[in-house]
Amino acid sequence: MLPIDVQFQSNGLAIAGHLYLPDDHVEGDRRPAVVTSHPFGGVKEQTAGLYARKLAAEGFVTLAFDAAYQGESEGEPRFLENPFARAEDIRSAVTFLATLDQVDPHRIGALGICASGGYVPFAATTDHRIKAVATVSAADIGALFREGLGGGQDEQVLQDMLVAAADARTAEVTEGTFRLAPVVPDTPEDAAGWPTLYQEGQDYYRTPRAQHPNSPNRYLFRSVDQIAQYSSFDMVDLISPRPLLMIAGTEADTAYFSREAIARAREPKELFWVEGATHIDLYDRDTYVPAAVAKLTGFFKENLAAA
């Protein structure tokens, strides 16, 4: 299934997307649609595109896109990771889908993976056009930076990062330099001793498994001061009465994010476990992705059904 290259506007920037139409789609047929949003450091050609293709094969119109400042989308400085802009990009993607002749604007859902598993619920709390909300390997990027993976990070770590981020902002103007930092370790040697999330992230993003030239494994370091202000799930209860599905692997070191978010959410809600899967396994592993896709297909078919 080949994607259709599309563009739409978000905060005045041109966002690059891949639109997927079901093979049996015919002119005049308005289908339910799903936005798929990529992880921190990712692009539309990786796991977000994989899920978009698989859901399109199940009958949905789907859209995977590059966040502003990343991939083929516009935005300077490059590689800025602004959670509030990421949420706005998701809302703008919904707007784009709602304008298409191929889409029923009243039957749009959204899927977020990893950091977008936080961004999508965050956007959906106030955007009621998103009729069904789903996540795979969800993570709250704000909590990761504030507390470290699993919590317990010394508070001074964040304070030191914020000082460095402030200095980086000044240097952008006074020196014309833009400090970049790696999203995951660049090499297996760099990843030694890191938690599973980062070791497997290195294998996914920095090897032929999923490496892509538009995903250079870098983020603008001064993003830290915007990331630290952000929390994915503080208002997750506002998604109700729209349904929330969160999918996580039983072996994922980020699984606590999904567990805690579901505990805070109101009905209808479900936490679906994929037995044996880690966080990164659910990005692309044939052993685990089919279970996630099957669950997502049933969820979206049920909750994006014609009125």
PENORVEN-V670942 format. One record per pair of residues at least 12 apart in sequence whose C-alpha atoms are under 10 Angstrom apart, sorted by the first residue. I is the first residue (numbers start at 1). J is the second residue. D is the distance in whole Angstrom. If there is no record, write none. Layout:
# PENORVEN-V670942
I,J,D
I,J,D
This chain:
# PENORVEN-V670942
1,20,8
1,21,8
1,22,9
1,23,8
1,53,7
1,54,9
1,56,9
1,57,8
2,18,9
2,19,9
2,20,7
2,21,9
2,53,9
3,17,9
3,18,5
3,19,5
3,20,5
3,21,8
3,49,9
3,52,10
3,53,8
3,62,10
3,63,9
3,64,9
4,17,8
4,18,5
4,19,5
4,20,6
4,21,8
4,63,9
5,17,6
5,18,5
5,19,6
5,20,9
5,63,10
5,65,10
6,18,6
6,19,7
6,63,9
6,64,10
6,65,9
6,96,10
7,19,10
7,65,9
7,72,10
7,73,9
7,93,10
7,96,9
8,65,10
8,73,10
8,89,10
8,92,8
8,93,7
8,95,9
8,96,6
8,97,10
9,68,10
9,73,10
9,74,10
9,89,8
9,92,7
9,93,8
9,95,9
9,96,8
10,67,9
10,68,8
10,73,10
10,74,10
10,85,9
10,86,10
10,88,7
10,89,6
10,90,9
10,91,8
10,92,6
10,93,8
10,95,10
10,96,10
11,68,9
11,75,10
11,85,8
11,88,8
11,89,8
11,92,8
12,68,10
12,74,9
12,75,9
13,68,7
13,69,9
13,73,8
13,74,6
13,75,6
13,76,10
13,89,10
14,67,10
14,68,8
14,69,10
14,72,9
14,73,6
14,74,5
14,75,8
15,65,7
15,66,7
15,67,7
15,68,6
15,69,9
15,70,9
15,71,9
15,72,8
15,73,5
15,74,6
15,75,9
15,89,8
15,92,9
15,93,9
16,44,9
16,64,9
16,65,6
16,66,6
16,67,8
16,68,9
16,70,10
16,71,8
16,72,6
16,73,5
16,74,8
17,43,10
17,44,7
17,45,10
17,49,10
17,63,7
17,64,6
17,65,4
17,66,6
17,67,9
17,71,10
17,72,8
17,73,8
17,93,9
18,44,7
18,45,8
18,49,8
18,52,9
18,53,10
18,62,8
18,63,6
18,64,5
18,65,6
18,66,9
19,35,9
19,49,9
19,52,8
19,53,9
19,56,9
19,61,7
19,62,6
19,63,5
19,64,7
19,65,8
19,97,9
20,33,10
20,34,10
20,49,9
20,52,7
20,53,7
20,54,10
20,55,9
20,56,6
20,57,9
20,60,8
20,61,6
20,62,5
20,63,6
20,64,8
21,33,9
21,52,10
21,53,9
21,55,10
21,56,6
21,57,8
21,59,8
21,60,7
21,61,5
21,62,7
21,63,9
21,102,8
21,103,10
22,53,9
22,54,10
22,55,9
22,56,5
22,57,6
22,58,7
22,59,5
22,60,6
22,61,6
22,62,9
23,56,8
23,57,7
23,58,9
23,59,8
23,60,10
24,57,9
24,59,8
25,56,10
25,59,8
25,60,9
25,61,9
25,102,8
26,102,9
27,101,8
27,102,7
28,101,7
28,102,7
28,103,9
29,101,8
29,102,6
29,103,8
29,104,9
30,60,10
30,61,9
30,100,9
30,101,7
30,102,5
30,103,5
30,104,5
30,105,9
30,107,9
31,59,8
31,60,6
31,61,6
31,62,10
31,101,9
31,102,6
31,103,5
31,104,5
31,105,9
31,106,10
31,107,8
31,108,9
31,304,9
31,305,10
31,306,9
32,59,8
32,60,6
32,61,6
32,62,9
32,97,10
32,102,9
32,103,6
32,104,6
32,105,8
32,106,8
32,107,5
32,108,6
32,109,8
32,300,8
32,301,8
32,303,10
32,304,6
32,305,8
32,306,8
33,55,9
33,56,9
33,59,9
33,60,5
33,61,4
33,62,5
33,63,8
33,94,9
33,97,7
33,98,9
33,102,9
33,103,6
33,104,7
33,105,8
33,106,9
33,107,6
33,108,5
33,109,6
33,110,8
33,130,10
33,300,9
33,304,8
34,51,10
34,52,8
34,55,8
34,56,9
34,60,7
34,61,6
34,62,5
34,63,7
34,64,9
34,93,10
34,94,9
34,97,9
34,103,10
34,107,9
34,108,6
34,109,5
34,110,5
34,111,7
34,130,9
34,131,10
34,132,9
34,133,9
34,134,10
34,300,8
34,304,9
35,48,9
35,51,10
35,52,8
35,61,9
35,62,6
35,63,5
35,64,6
35,65,8
35,90,8
35,91,10
35,93,7
35,94,7
35,97,8
35,108,8
35,109,6
35,110,5
35,111,6
35,112,8
35,120,9
35,130,9
35,133,10
36,48,6
36,49,7
36,50,9
36,51,7
36,52,6
36,55,10
36,62,7
36,63,6
36,64,5
36,65,7
36,90,9
36,93,9
36,109,9
36,110,6
36,111,5
36,112,6
36,113,8
36,116,9
36,117,10
36,120,9
36,134,9
36,135,9
37,49,9
37,51,10
37,52,9
37,63,9
37,64,6
37,65,7
37,66,8
37,67,8
37,86,9
37,87,10
37,89,9
37,90,7
37,93,9
37,110,8
37,111,6
37,112,5
37,113,6
37,114,9
37,115,9
37,116,6
37,117,8
37,119,8
37,120,8
37,135,10
38,64,8
38,65,8
38,66,7
38,67,8
38,86,10
38,111,9
38,112,7
38,113,6
38,114,7
38,115,8
38,116,6
38,117,9
38,119,10
39,67,10
39,112,8
39,113,6
39,114,5
39,115,5
39,116,5
39,117,8
39,118,10
39,119,10
39,137,10
39,138,9
39,139,9
39,141,10
39,283,10
40,67,9
40,70,10
40,79,10
40,81,8
40,83,10
40,86,10
40,113,9
40,114,7
40,115,6
40,116,7
40,139,10
40,141,8
40,183,8
40,184,10
40,215,10
40,217,9
40,218,10
40,219,9
41,67,10
41,70,8
41,71,9
41,79,8
41,80,10
41,81,9
41,115,9
41,182,9
41,183,6
41,184,9
41,205,9
41,214,10
41,215,6
41,216,8
41,217,6
41,218,7
41,219,7
42,66,8
42,67,9
42,70,8
42,71,8
42,113,10
42,114,10
42,115,10
42,183,10
42,205,8
42,210,10
42,211,9
42,212,9
42,214,8
42,215,6
42,216,9
42,217,8
42,218,10
43,64,9
43,65,7
43,66,5
43,67,8
43,70,7
43,71,6
43,72,9
43,73,10
43,212,8
43,213,10
43,214,7
43,215,6
43,216,10
44,63,9
44,64,5
44,65,5
44,66,5
44,67,9
44,70,10
44,71,8
44,72,9
44,212,10
44,214,9
44,215,10
45,64,8
45,65,9
45,66,9
45,71,9
45,210,9
45,211,10
45,212,8
45,214,9
45,215,9
46,64,10
46,204,10
46,205,9
46,209,10
46,210,6
46,211,8
46,212,8
46,215,9
46,283,8
46,284,9
47,64,9
47,113,8
47,204,10
47,210,8
47,280,10
47,282,9
47,283,5
47,284,6
48,63,9
48,64,6
48,65,8
48,66,9
48,111,9
48,112,8
48,113,7
48,116,10
48,283,8
48,284,10
49,62,9
49,63,8
49,64,6
49,65,8
50,64,9
50,283,8
50,284,7
50,289,10
51,63,10
51,64,9
51,111,9
51,113,10
51,136,10
51,283,9
51,284,9
51,289,9
51,290,10
51,292,9
51,293,7
51,296,10
52,64,6
52,111,9
52,293,10
54,289,10
54,290,9
54,293,7
54,294,10
54,297,9
55,293,7
55,294,9
55,296,8
55,297,7
55,300,9
56,297,10
57,297,10
58,293,9
58,294,9
58,297,7
58,298,10
58,301,9
59,297,9
59,301,9
60,102,10
60,103,9
60,108,10
60,109,10
60,297,9
60,300,9
60,301,9
60,304,10
61,97,9
61,102,7
61,103,7
61,104,10
61,108,9
62,97,9
62,103,10
62,108,9
62,109,9
62,110,9
63,93,8
63,94,9
63,96,9
63,97,8
63,110,9
64,93,9
64,111,10
65,89,9
65,90,9
65,93,8
66,86,10
66,89,9
66,214,10
67,79,9
67,80,10
67,81,9
67,82,10
67,85,8
67,86,6
67,87,9
67,88,10
67,89,6
67,90,9
68,80,8
68,81,9
68,82,9
68,85,8
68,86,7
68,88,10
68,89,7
69,81,8
69,82,9
69,85,10
69,86,10
69,219,10
69,220,10
70,214,8
70,215,8
70,216,10
70,219,9
71,212,10
71,213,9
71,214,5
71,215,7
71,216,9
72,214,7
72,215,10
77,172,9
77,178,8
77,220,8
78,178,9
78,180,10
78,218,10
78,219,8
78,220,7
79,178,10
79,180,8
79,181,10
79,215,9
79,216,9
79,217,9
79,218,7
79,219,5
79,220,5
79,221,9
79,223,9
80,180,9
80,218,9
80,219,6
80,220,5
80,221,8
80,222,8
80,223,6
80,224,10
80,226,10
81,218,10
81,219,7
81,220,7
81,221,9
81,222,9
81,223,5
81,224,8
81,226,8
81,227,7
82,220,10
82,222,10
82,223,6
82,224,9
82,225,9
82,226,6
82,227,6
82,230,9
83,115,9
83,116,9
83,118,9
83,119,7
83,122,9
83,141,8
83,142,8
83,223,9
83,226,7
83,227,6
83,228,9
83,229,9
83,230,7
83,231,9
83,232,9
84,119,8
84,122,9
84,123,9
84,226,8
84,227,9
84,229,10
84,230,8
85,119,10
86,115,10
86,116,8
86,119,7
86,120,9
86,122,10
86,123,9
87,116,8
87,118,9
87,119,5
87,120,7
87,121,9
87,122,7
87,123,5
87,124,9
88,119,9
88,120,10
88,122,10
88,123,7
89,119,10
89,120,10
89,123,9
90,110,8
90,111,10
90,112,9
90,116,9
90,119,8
90,120,7
90,122,10
90,123,7
90,124,9
90,127,10
90,130,10
91,110,10
91,120,9
91,123,7
91,124,8
91,126,10
91,127,7
91,129,9
91,130,9
93,110,10
94,108,7
94,109,8
94,110,8
94,127,9
94,129,8
94,130,7
95,108,10
95,129,9
98,129,9
104,304,10
104,306,9
105,129,8
105,130,10
106,128,10
106,129,7
106,130,9
106,131,8
106,304,8
106,305,10
106,306,9
106,307,9
107,129,8
107,130,8
107,131,6
107,132,9
107,300,9
107,301,10
107,303,8
107,304,5
107,305,7
107,306,7
107,307,9
108,128,10
108,129,7
108,130,6
108,131,6
108,132,7
108,133,9
108,300,9
108,303,10
108,304,7
109,124,9
109,129,8
109,130,5
109,131,5
109,132,5
109,133,6
109,134,8
109,243,10
109,299,10
109,300,7
109,303,9
109,304,7
110,123,10
110,124,8
110,129,10
110,130,6
110,131,8
110,132,7
110,133,5
110,134,6
110,135,8
110,300,9
111,132,9
111,133,6
111,134,5
111,135,5
111,136,8
111,245,9
111,246,9
111,296,9
111,300,10
112,133,8
112,134,7
112,135,5
112,136,6
112,137,9
112,138,7
112,139,10
112,246,10
113,134,9
113,135,6
113,136,5
113,137,6
113,138,6
113,139,8
113,246,10
113,247,10
113,279,10
113,282,9
113,283,8
114,135,8
114,136,7
114,137,5
114,138,4
114,139,5
114,140,8
114,141,9
114,248,10
114,254,9
114,279,8
114,280,9
114,282,10
114,283,9
115,135,10
115,136,10
115,137,8
115,138,6
115,139,5
115,140,6
115,141,6
115,142,9
115,144,10
115,232,9
116,135,8
116,136,9
116,137,9
116,138,7
116,139,8
116,140,8
116,141,9
116,232,9
117,133,9
117,134,8
117,135,5
117,136,6
117,137,7
117,138,4
117,139,6
117,140,8
117,141,10
117,232,8
117,233,10
117,246,8
117,247,10
117,257,10
117,258,9
118,135,8
118,136,10
118,137,10
118,138,6
118,139,6
118,140,5
118,141,7
118,142,9
118,230,10
118,231,8
118,232,5
118,233,7
118,236,10
118,257,9
118,258,9
118,261,9
119,135,10
119,138,9
119,139,9
119,140,8
119,141,9
119,230,10
119,231,9
119,232,6
119,233,9
120,133,7
120,134,8
120,135,8
120,138,10
120,232,9
121,133,7
121,134,8
121,135,8
121,138,10
121,232,7
121,233,7
121,235,9
121,236,7
121,237,10
121,238,9
121,239,7
121,244,8
121,246,10
121,261,10
122,230,10
122,231,8
122,232,5
122,233,7
122,234,8
122,235,7
122,236,7
122,238,9
122,239,9
123,232,9
123,236,10
123,239,9
124,235,10
124,236,9
124,238,8
124,239,6
124,240,10
124,242,9
124,244,10
125,233,9
125,234,10
125,235,7
125,236,6
125,237,8
125,238,5
125,239,5
125,240,8
125,242,10
126,235,9
126,236,10
126,238,7
126,239,8
127,239,9
128,238,10
128,239,8
128,240,10
128,242,8
130,239,9
130,242,8
130,243,10
130,304,10
131,239,9
131,241,9
131,242,6
131,243,7
131,244,9
131,300,9
131,303,7
131,304,7
132,239,9
132,240,10
132,241,10
132,242,6
132,243,5
132,244,6
132,245,8
132,299,8
132,300,7
132,301,10
132,302,10
132,303,6
132,304,7
133,239,8
133,242,8
133,243,6
133,244,5
133,245,6
133,246,8
133,269,10
133,296,10
133,299,9
133,300,9
133,303,10
134,243,8
134,244,6
134,245,5
134,246,6
134,247,8
134,269,10
134,270,10
134,271,10
134,296,8
134,299,9
134,300,9
135,244,8
135,245,6
135,246,5
135,247,6
135,248,8
135,258,9
135,271,10
135,292,10
135,296,9
136,245,9
136,246,6
136,247,5
136,248,6
136,249,9
136,258,9
136,272,10
136,279,8
136,280,10
136,282,7
136,283,8
136,289,10
136,292,8
136,293,10
136,296,9
137,246,8
137,247,6
137,248,5
137,249,7
137,252,8
137,253,10
137,254,7
137,255,7
137,256,10
137,257,9
137,258,8
137,277,10
137,278,8
137,279,5
137,280,8
137,281,9
137,282,7
137,283,8
138,232,10
138,246,7
138,247,8
138,248,7
138,254,7
138,255,8
138,256,9
138,257,6
138,258,6
138,259,10
138,261,9
138,279,9
139,232,8
139,233,10
139,254,6
139,255,8
139,256,9
139,257,6
139,258,7
139,261,10
139,279,10
140,227,10
140,230,8
140,231,7
140,232,5
140,233,8
140,254,9
140,257,7
140,258,9
140,261,10
141,227,7
141,228,8
141,230,8
141,231,8
141,232,8
142,224,9
142,225,10
142,226,9
142,227,5
142,228,5
142,229,7
142,230,5
142,231,5
142,232,7
143,227,9
143,228,7
143,229,9
143,230,8
143,231,7
143,232,8
143,257,9
144,227,9
144,228,9
144,231,10
144,254,10
145,157,9
145,158,7
145,161,9
145,224,8
145,225,10
145,227,7
145,228,6
145,229,10
145,230,10
146,158,6
146,159,9
146,161,10
146,224,9
146,227,9
146,228,6
146,229,9
146,230,10
146,231,10
147,228,10
149,195,8
149,197,9
149,253,8
149,254,7
149,256,10
150,195,10
150,253,7
150,254,7
150,255,10
150,256,8
150,257,9
158,224,9
158,225,9
158,228,8
159,225,10
161,221,9
161,222,9
161,224,7
161,225,8
161,228,10
162,221,10
162,222,8
162,223,9
162,224,7
162,225,6
162,226,10
162,228,9
163,222,10
163,224,10
163,225,9
164,179,10
164,221,8
164,222,8
164,224,9
164,225,10
165,179,9
165,220,9
165,221,6
165,222,4
165,223,7
165,224,6
165,225,7
165,226,10
166,221,10
166,222,7
166,223,10
166,224,9
166,225,8
167,179,10
167,222,8
168,180,10
168,220,9
168,221,7
168,222,6
168,223,10
169,220,10
169,221,9
169,222,6
169,223,9
169,225,10
170,222,10
172,222,10
178,220,7
178,221,8
178,222,9
179,218,10
179,219,9
179,220,6
179,221,6
179,222,8
180,217,9
180,218,6
180,219,5
180,220,5
180,221,5
180,222,8
180,223,10
181,217,8
181,218,5
181,219,6
181,220,6
181,221,6
181,222,10
182,216,9
182,217,5
182,218,5
182,219,6
182,220,9
182,221,9
183,198,9
183,201,9
183,202,9
183,205,9
183,216,9
183,217,5
183,218,6
183,219,6
183,220,10
184,197,9
184,198,6
184,199,8
184,200,9
184,201,6
184,202,6
184,203,9
184,204,10
184,205,8
184,206,9
184,217,7
184,218,8
185,198,7
185,199,7
185,200,10
185,201,8
185,202,6
185,203,9
185,205,9
185,206,9
185,217,8
186,198,10
186,199,10
186,201,9
186,202,6
186,203,9
186,205,9
186,206,6
186,207,10
186,216,10
186,217,8
186,218,10
187,199,9
187,202,7
187,203,8
187,206,7
187,207,9
188,200,9
188,202,7
188,203,8
188,206,9
190,202,9
191,203,9
195,253,8
196,251,10
196,252,8
196,253,7
196,254,10
196,278,8
196,279,9
196,280,9
197,252,8
197,253,7
197,254,8
197,278,8
197,279,6
197,280,7
197,281,10
198,279,10
198,280,9
199,280,10
200,278,9
200,279,8
200,280,6
200,281,8
201,279,9
201,280,6
201,281,10
201,283,10
202,217,9
202,280,10
203,280,9
204,280,8
204,281,9
204,283,9
204,284,9
205,217,7
209,284,9
210,283,10
210,284,9
232,257,10
232,261,9
233,257,9
233,258,10
233,260,9
233,261,6
233,262,9
233,264,8
233,265,8
234,261,8
234,264,8
234,265,9
235,261,10
235,264,8
235,265,8
236,261,7
236,262,8
236,263,10
236,264,7
236,265,5
236,266,8
237,261,9
237,262,9
237,263,9
237,264,6
237,265,4
237,266,5
237,267,8
237,269,10
238,265,8
238,266,8
239,265,8
239,266,8
239,267,9
239,268,9
239,269,10
240,265,8
240,266,6
240,267,6
240,268,7
240,269,8
241,266,8
241,267,7
241,268,6
241,269,9
242,266,9
242,267,8
242,268,7
242,269,9
242,303,9
243,265,10
243,266,9
243,267,7
243,268,5
243,269,6
243,270,8
243,299,9
243,300,10
243,303,7
244,262,8
244,265,8
244,266,9
244,267,8
244,268,6
244,269,5
244,270,6
244,271,9
244,299,9
245,258,10
245,262,9
245,268,9
245,269,6
245,270,5
245,271,6
245,272,7
245,295,9
245,296,8
245,299,8
245,300,10
246,258,6
246,259,9
246,261,9
246,262,8
246,269,8
246,270,6
246,271,5
246,272,6
246,273,9
246,292,10
246,296,9
247,259,10
247,270,8
247,271,6
247,272,5
247,273,6
247,274,7
247,282,9
247,291,10
247,292,7
247,293,10
247,295,9
247,296,9
248,271,8
248,272,6
248,273,5
248,274,6
248,275,9
248,276,10
248,277,8
248,278,8
248,279,7
248,281,10
248,282,8
248,292,9
249,272,8
249,273,6
249,274,5
249,275,6
249,276,6
249,277,4
249,278,5
249,279,6
249,280,9
249,281,8
249,282,7
249,288,9
249,292,10
250,272,10
250,273,6
250,274,6
250,275,5
250,276,6
250,277,6
250,278,7
250,279,9
251,273,10
251,274,9
251,275,8
251,276,6
251,277,5
251,278,5
251,279,7
251,281,9
252,274,10
252,276,9
252,277,7
252,278,4
252,279,5
252,280,8
252,281,9
252,282,9
253,278,7
253,279,7
253,280,10
254,278,9
254,279,7
255,273,9
255,278,9
255,279,8
258,270,10
258,271,7
258,272,9
259,271,7
259,272,10
272,291,10
272,292,9
272,295,8
272,296,10
273,291,9
273,292,9
274,287,10
274,288,7
274,289,9
274,290,10
274,291,7
274,292,7
274,295,10
275,288,8
275,291,9
276,288,8
277,289,9
